[in-house]
Amino acid sequence: MYSNNERALLGAILNDPDVFIDVIGIVTPDSFRVADNKLVFKTMVELFDASIPIDYVTVSDRASKAPDSKGIVTYCADLVGSEFGTNAVHYASLINRDDKWHKLNTAGREIITIADEQTDSVESAIDEAESLIFNIATEGKKETGGYISALLKPALDELEMARKSDGGIIGISSGFYQVDSITAGFKNTDLTIVAARPAMGKSAFAMQVALNSAKAGKKSAFFSLEMGGTQLVQRLLTQVADVDPQRARRGFTDDEDWSRLTRAAGMLDALPLYIDDDFSMTPTELRAKCRRLKMKGGLDFVVVDYLQLMTVNGETSREREVAKISRSLKGLAKELDIPVVALAQLNRGVESRGANARPMLSDLRESGAIEQDADNVMFIHRPEYYGVTMDHDTGRNLANIGEIIVAKQRSGPTGTAELYFKDGKFSNLDRTVQV
């Protein structure tokens, strides 16, 4: 069965090389079970990468130079001379299906071995098993590494998007134009750390970003390890409805407030926003939940509030624990090909430098691992919180001003965006970005 489908595909390509471009995203050399067929297709990929025409002469000549290629020239001639159908995509799909069955069998045996040996914790074993199945389920649904041919299209697509944006958004928008003007949006595979001291509004900022992402149609997930789900949704309701949250929580809402709240509920109900408030979640559990969301209905964007509240079993020091968490979050972003935003707590070093001090990378708790793993690091700073309401150098009023300081950006500039902050809510402020 394997041999017939593989021979049919190779024969179809040799008789009509133009169809190769249609199947390269469906199968790879590793999809082939028969050694000679794997060699022939691998040779075709090499020729394609080198912009050399794919035909009997070029394929048989190059393949014959490979080790263990005895009889390959005659085999290629046989492929050309045989009668094969013309539906190369169909044959490629059949090979892809058979390859997945083969990998599923292999994964099953590996899972049995993991369970029998019991060398890791149950949690780690389950994570490894889920990862094996997830990789099979999602294989072929996105362009991944390997031969350059598999990466050319997404690379050009990203450059084209940047070209069309004319310096604008190429990732998922934060909803804050000054922030986006520095970052160009949250990009796939990137881990962004948003850090601040307590009471700076980091949860409010993260919630607003997740909300804005969902409003834009992105399937978003907000994992809250600090705030309960009902409390979080209440904050979202008051934000969207523009109702004083303190008045709402105390029951001081009039008919107009209530009307706005119910309209806000209707809007939120239609959004693709998943909320999870498991306060004891581990990185392993987070990855498992995100994998399931990705497989069931898709997942475009993840926010975690906040990093240091996560726990890792079996680690002997907090530094090692945080390092494992940050690596896991970066791994999640790469595995699912989505942006991940994680909140983090700053240490007390900010206060020790006086009221005018602004956060720095060294203020991150257990900063080494977090800074290393993060593609981007943002700080939230509100001068008014420290009693600073005026910039004495410029005379600017700093009341209700929240600064989003982009202190690290792996693929772009650093700088500071200014937002308006009032009643626990950030909104856009019409001021020039300071880069």
C-alpha positions as CSV (number, residue, x, y, z in Angstrom):
1,M,0.0,0.0,0.0
2,Y,2.8,2.4,1.0
3,S,4.8,1.6,-2.1
4,N,1.9,2.0,-4.6
5,N,0.9,5.5,-3.4
6,E,4.6,6.6,-3.2
7,R,5.4,5.3,-6.6
8,A,2.3,6.9,-8.0
9,L,3.2,10.3,-6.6
10,L,6.9,10.1,-7.8
11,G,5.8,9.0,-11.3
12,A,3.2,11.8,-11.5
13,I,5.9,14.4,-10.6
14,L,8.5,13.0,-13.1
15,N,5.9,13.1,-15.9
16,D,4.7,16.6,-14.9
17,P,7.3,18.4,-12.8
18,D,5.0,21.4,-12.4
19,V,2.9,19.5,-9.9
20,F,5.8,19.4,-7.4
21,I,5.0,22.8,-6.0
22,D,1.5,21.6,-5.2
23,V,2.7,18.7,-3.0
24,I,5.7,20.1,-1.2
25,G,3.6,21.4,1.6
26,I,1.8,18.1,2.0
27,V,4.6,15.6,2.2
28,T,8.3,15.6,3.1
29,P,11.0,13.0,2.5
30,D,10.3,11.6,5.9
31,S,6.7,10.9,4.9
32,F,8.0,8.1,2.7
33,R,8.3,4.6,4.1
34,V,10.2,2.9,1.2
35,A,13.9,3.8,1.1
36,D,14.2,4.3,-2.7
37,N,11.1,6.5,-2.8
38,K,12.4,8.6,0.1
39,L,15.7,9.1,-1.8
40,V,14.0,10.1,-5.0
41,F,11.7,12.7,-3.3
42,K,14.6,14.0,-1.2
43,T,16.5,14.5,-4.4
44,M,13.6,16.4,-5.9
45,V,13.5,18.7,-2.9
46,E,17.2,19.4,-3.3
47,L,16.8,20.2,-6.9
48,F,13.9,22.5,-6.3
49,D,15.8,24.4,-3.6
50,A,18.7,24.8,-6.1
51,S,16.3,26.0,-8.8
52,I,17.3,23.1,-11.0
53,P,14.6,21.5,-13.2
54,I,13.1,18.3,-11.9
55,D,13.2,15.6,-14.6
56,Y,14.4,12.0,-15.0
57,V,18.0,13.0,-16.0
58,T,18.6,15.5,-13.1
59,V,16.9,13.3,-10.5
60,S,18.5,10.0,-11.4
61,D,22.0,11.7,-11.8
62,R,21.9,13.3,-8.4
63,A,20.3,10.4,-6.6
64,S,22.9,8.0,-8.0
65,K,25.6,9.9,-6.1
66,A,24.0,9.2,-2.7
67,P,25.1,6.3,-0.5
68,D,23.0,3.1,-0.9
69,S,21.7,4.2,-4.3
70,K,22.4,1.0,-6.2
71,G,19.8,0.5,-9.0
72,I,18.3,4.0,-8.5
73,V,18.8,5.1,-12.1
74,T,16.9,2.0,-13.4
75,Y,14.2,2.7,-10.7
76,C,13.7,6.3,-11.9
77,A,13.4,5.1,-15.5
78,D,10.8,2.6,-14.4
79,L,8.9,5.4,-12.6
80,V,8.8,7.5,-15.8
81,G,7.8,4.6,-18.0
82,S,5.0,3.4,-15.8
83,E,1.4,4.5,-16.2
84,F,0.4,6.7,-13.3
85,G,-2.5,9.0,-12.7
86,T,-2.2,12.7,-12.8
87,N,-3.7,13.6,-9.4
88,A,-0.4,14.2,-7.5
89,V,-2.2,16.0,-4.7
90,H,-4.4,13.0,-4.1
91,Y,-1.4,10.7,-3.8
92,A,0.4,13.1,-1.5
93,S,-2.7,13.2,0.7
94,L,-2.8,9.4,0.9
95,I,0.9,9.3,1.8
96,N,0.4,12.0,4.5
97,R,-2.5,10.0,6.0
98,D,-0.4,6.8,6.0
99,D,2.5,8.6,7.6
100,K,0.3,9.9,10.4
101,W,-1.0,6.4,11.1
102,H,2.6,5.3,11.3
103,K,3.6,8.1,13.6
104,L,0.5,7.5,15.8
105,N,1.6,3.8,16.2
106,T,5.1,4.9,17.1
107,A,3.8,7.5,19.5
108,G,1.6,4.9,21.2
109,R,4.6,2.7,21.7
110,E,6.6,5.6,23.1
111,I,3.8,6.5,25.5
112,I,3.6,2.9,26.8
113,T,7.4,3.0,27.4
114,I,7.1,6.3,29.3
115,A,4.3,4.8,31.4
116,D,6.2,1.5,32.1
117,E,9.5,3.2,33.0
118,Q,8.0,5.8,35.3
119,T,11.2,7.7,35.4
120,D,9.6,11.2,35.5
121,S,6.7,12.7,37.5
122,V,3.2,11.8,36.3
123,E,2.8,15.5,35.3
124,S,5.9,15.4,33.1
125,A,4.9,12.1,31.6
126,I,1.4,13.4,30.6
127,D,3.0,16.5,29.1
128,E,5.3,14.4,27.0
129,A,2.5,12.2,25.9
130,E,0.2,15.1,25.0
131,S,3.1,16.7,23.1
132,L,3.6,13.6,21.0
133,I,-0.1,13.5,20.0
134,F,-0.3,17.2,19.5
135,N,2.6,17.3,17.1
136,I,1.0,14.6,15.0
137,A,-2.4,16.3,15.0
138,T,-1.0,19.7,13.9
139,E,1.7,18.4,11.5
140,G,1.3,20.0,8.1
141,K,-1.0,22.7,9.3
142,K,1.8,25.2,9.5
143,E,5.0,25.8,7.7
144,T,7.9,24.7,9.8
145,G,11.7,24.4,9.6
146,G,13.7,22.1,7.5
147,Y,14.1,22.6,3.8
148,I,14.2,26.3,2.8
149,S,11.3,25.7,0.4
150,A,9.0,25.2,3.4
151,L,10.0,28.6,4.9
152,L,10.1,30.8,1.8
153,K,6.4,31.4,1.6
154,P,5.8,32.4,5.2
155,A,9.0,34.6,5.1
156,L,7.7,36.4,2.0
157,D,4.2,36.6,3.4
158,E,5.5,38.4,6.5
159,L,7.6,40.8,4.5
160,E,4.6,41.5,2.2
161,M,2.5,42.2,5.3
162,A,5.1,44.6,6.6
163,R,5.2,46.3,3.1
164,K,1.5,46.7,3.0
165,S,1.4,48.0,6.6
166,D,3.7,50.9,5.5
167,G,5.4,50.8,8.9
168,G,2.2,49.9,10.8
169,I,0.9,46.8,12.5
170,I,2.2,43.4,11.4
171,G,1.3,41.4,14.5
172,I,-1.7,41.4,16.8
173,S,-2.6,45.0,17.8
174,S,-2.5,45.9,21.5
175,G,-5.3,48.4,20.8
176,F,-3.1,51.2,21.9
177,Y,-1.7,53.1,19.0
178,Q,1.4,54.5,20.7
179,V,2.4,51.0,21.9
180,D,1.8,49.6,18.4
181,S,3.9,52.3,16.8
182,I,6.9,51.0,18.7
183,T,6.2,47.3,18.6
184,A,4.2,46.9,15.3
185,G,2.0,44.5,17.3
186,F,2.5,41.2,19.2
187,K,4.1,38.8,16.8
188,N,3.8,35.0,16.5
189,T,6.3,32.9,18.5
190,D,7.2,36.0,20.6
191,L,7.1,36.0,24.4
192,T,6.4,39.5,25.8
193,I,6.9,40.2,29.5
194,V,4.8,43.1,30.9
195,A,6.2,43.9,34.3
196,A,5.3,46.4,37.0
197,R,5.2,47.0,40.8
198,P,1.9,46.3,42.5
199,A,-1.0,48.8,41.9
200,M,0.5,50.0,38.6
201,G,-2.4,48.5,36.6
202,K,-0.6,45.6,34.9
203,S,-3.7,43.3,35.2
204,A,-5.9,46.1,33.8
205,F,-3.5,46.6,30.9
206,A,-3.3,42.8,30.1
207,M,-7.1,42.5,30.3
208,Q,-7.5,45.4,27.9
209,V,-5.0,43.9,25.5
210,A,-6.8,40.5,25.5
211,L,-10.1,42.3,25.0
212,N,-8.8,44.3,22.1
213,S,-7.4,41.2,20.5
214,A,-10.7,39.4,20.8
215,K,-12.6,42.5,19.4
216,A,-10.3,42.2,16.4
217,G,-11.5,38.6,15.9
218,K,-8.4,36.9,17.3
219,K,-9.1,33.8,19.3
220,S,-7.7,34.8,22.7
221,A,-7.1,33.2,26.0
222,F,-6.6,35.0,29.4
223,F,-5.2,32.8,32.2
224,S,-5.6,34.6,35.6
225,L,-3.8,33.1,38.5
226,E,-4.6,36.0,40.7
227,M,-8.2,37.1,40.1
228,G,-11.3,34.9,40.0
229,G,-13.2,34.5,36.7
230,T,-16.3,36.3,37.9
231,Q,-14.4,39.2,39.3
232,L,-12.4,39.5,36.1
233,V,-15.5,39.5,34.0
234,Q,-17.0,42.2,36.2
235,R,-14.0,44.4,35.6
236,L,-14.3,43.8,31.9
237,L,-18.0,44.7,32.0
238,T,-17.4,48.0,33.7
239,Q,-14.5,48.8,31.4
240,V,-16.5,48.2,28.3
241,A,-19.6,49.9,29.7
242,D,-17.6,52.8,31.0
243,V,-19.2,52.5,34.4
244,D,-17.4,53.4,37.6
245,P,-16.2,50.0,38.9
246,Q,-16.4,51.1,42.6
247,R,-20.0,52.3,42.2
248,A,-20.9,49.1,40.4
249,R,-19.4,46.8,43.0
250,R,-21.2,48.7,45.8
251,G,-24.5,48.6,44.0
252,F,-24.7,52.3,43.2
253,T,-25.8,51.8,39.6
254,D,-28.6,53.8,38.1
255,D,-30.8,52.7,35.1
256,E,-28.5,54.2,32.6
257,D,-25.5,52.4,34.1
258,W,-27.4,49.1,34.1
259,S,-28.4,49.6,30.5
260,R,-24.8,50.1,29.5
261,L,-23.7,47.0,31.5
262,T,-26.3,44.8,29.8
263,R,-25.2,46.1,26.3
264,A,-21.6,45.4,27.3
265,A,-22.5,41.9,28.3
266,G,-24.1,41.3,24.9
267,M,-20.9,42.5,23.2
268,L,-18.6,40.4,25.4
269,D,-20.8,37.3,24.9
270,A,-20.0,37.3,21.2
271,L,-16.2,37.6,21.6
272,P,-13.8,34.7,21.1
273,L,-12.2,35.2,24.5
274,Y,-11.5,32.2,26.8
275,I,-10.9,32.9,30.5
276,D,-9.3,30.5,33.0
277,D,-8.9,31.3,36.7
278,D,-7.1,28.2,37.9
279,F,-4.8,29.8,40.6
280,S,-2.7,26.7,41.0
281,M,-1.8,26.2,37.4
282,T,1.6,24.8,36.4
283,P,3.3,25.5,33.1
284,T,2.6,21.9,32.1
285,E,-1.1,22.4,32.7
286,L,-1.1,25.7,30.8
287,R,0.5,24.2,27.8
288,A,-2.0,21.3,27.8
289,K,-5.0,23.7,28.0
290,C,-3.6,25.8,25.1
291,R,-2.9,22.8,23.0
292,R,-6.5,21.7,23.4
293,L,-7.8,25.2,22.6
294,K,-5.6,25.2,19.5
295,M,-6.9,21.8,18.3
296,K,-10.6,22.4,19.1
297,G,-11.3,25.8,17.8
298,G,-8.0,27.6,17.2
299,L,-5.9,29.9,19.3
300,D,-4.3,33.1,18.2
301,F,-3.2,34.9,21.4
302,V,-2.4,34.1,25.1
303,V,-2.1,36.3,28.2
304,V,-0.9,35.0,31.5
305,D,-1.5,37.0,34.8
306,Y,1.1,36.5,36.2
307,L,4.3,34.6,35.7
308,Q,5.6,34.4,39.3
309,L,2.3,32.9,40.6
310,M,2.9,29.8,38.6
311,T,4.5,26.8,40.3
312,V,6.8,24.0,39.2
313,N,7.0,20.8,41.1
314,G,10.3,19.4,42.2
315,E,12.5,22.5,41.8
316,T,14.8,23.3,44.7
317,S,15.1,27.1,44.2
318,R,12.8,29.9,43.2
319,E,15.3,31.1,40.5
320,R,15.3,27.6,38.9
321,E,11.5,27.5,39.1
322,V,11.1,30.9,37.4
323,A,13.6,29.9,34.8
324,K,11.7,26.8,34.0
325,I,8.4,28.8,33.8
326,S,9.8,31.4,31.4
327,R,11.4,28.7,29.1
328,S,8.0,26.9,29.1
329,L,6.2,30.1,28.1
330,K,8.6,30.8,25.3
331,G,8.3,27.2,24.2
332,L,4.5,27.5,24.2
333,A,4.7,30.6,21.9
334,K,7.0,28.7,19.4
335,E,5.0,25.4,19.6
336,L,1.6,27.0,18.8
337,D,3.1,29.8,16.6
338,I,1.3,32.5,18.6
339,P,2.2,35.6,20.7
340,V,2.3,35.0,24.4
341,V,2.1,37.9,26.9
342,A,3.0,37.1,30.5
343,L,2.8,39.6,33.4
344,A,5.6,39.7,35.9
345,Q,6.3,41.4,39.3
346,L,9.1,43.9,39.7
347,N,11.2,43.9,42.9
348,R,11.5,46.8,45.3
349,G,14.5,48.3,43.6
350,V,12.2,50.8,41.8
351,E,11.1,52.4,45.1
352,S,14.6,52.5,46.5
353,R,15.7,54.9,43.7
354,G,13.2,57.6,44.6
355,A,9.9,58.9,43.3
356,N,11.3,59.8,39.8
357,A,12.9,56.5,39.2
358,R,11.6,54.4,36.3
359,P,11.8,50.6,36.1
360,M,14.8,48.9,34.5
361,L,15.5,45.3,33.4
362,S,17.4,44.6,36.5
363,D,14.2,45.2,38.5
364,L,12.7,42.0,37.3
365,R,12.4,39.5,40.0
366,E,14.6,36.5,39.1
367,S,15.5,38.7,36.2
368,G,18.2,36.6,34.5
369,A,16.0,33.9,33.0
370,I,13.0,36.1,32.3
371,E,15.1,38.7,30.4
372,Q,16.9,36.0,28.5
373,D,13.8,34.1,27.4
374,A,11.7,37.1,26.6
375,D,11.6,38.6,23.1
376,N,10.1,41.8,24.4
377,V,10.0,43.4,27.9
378,M,7.6,46.2,28.7
379,F,7.3,48.1,32.0
380,I,4.2,50.0,33.3
381,H,5.0,53.1,35.2
382,R,2.6,55.7,36.7
383,P,4.5,58.8,38.0
384,E,1.3,60.0,39.8
385,Y,1.4,56.9,42.1
386,Y,4.6,58.2,43.5
387,G,3.3,61.7,44.0
388,V,4.8,63.0,40.7
389,T,2.1,65.0,38.9
390,M,4.3,67.3,36.8
391,D,7.4,67.0,34.7
392,H,9.5,69.9,36.0
393,D,11.8,69.9,33.0
394,T,9.0,70.3,30.4
395,G,6.1,71.5,32.5
396,R,3.9,68.6,31.3
397,N,1.0,67.5,33.5
398,L,1.6,63.8,34.5
399,A,-1.7,63.3,36.3
400,N,-3.6,60.2,35.0
401,I,-0.6,59.3,32.8
402,G,0.5,55.7,32.4
403,E,3.8,55.0,30.7
404,I,4.4,51.8,28.8
405,I,8.2,51.5,28.6
406,V,9.4,49.1,25.9
407,A,12.8,48.3,27.5
408,K,13.7,45.3,25.3
409,Q,12.5,44.4,21.8
410,R,14.5,41.7,20.0
411,S,13.4,42.8,16.5
412,G,12.7,46.5,16.9
413,P,13.4,49.7,18.8
414,T,12.8,50.6,22.4
415,G,10.8,53.6,23.6
416,T,8.0,54.9,25.7
417,A,4.3,55.1,25.0
418,E,1.9,57.2,27.0
419,L,-1.6,56.1,27.9
420,Y,-4.5,57.7,29.9
421,F,-5.2,55.9,33.1
422,K,-8.3,56.4,35.2
423,D,-10.7,54.3,37.3
424,G,-8.5,51.2,36.7
425,K,-8.6,51.5,32.9
426,F,-6.1,52.4,30.3
427,S,-7.1,54.2,27.1
428,N,-5.3,56.0,24.2
429,L,-3.8,59.4,24.8
430,D,-3.2,61.8,21.9
431,R,0.5,62.4,22.5
432,T,3.6,61.9,20.5
433,V,5.6,58.7,21.2
434,Q,9.0,59.3,22.7
435,V,11.5,57.0,21.1
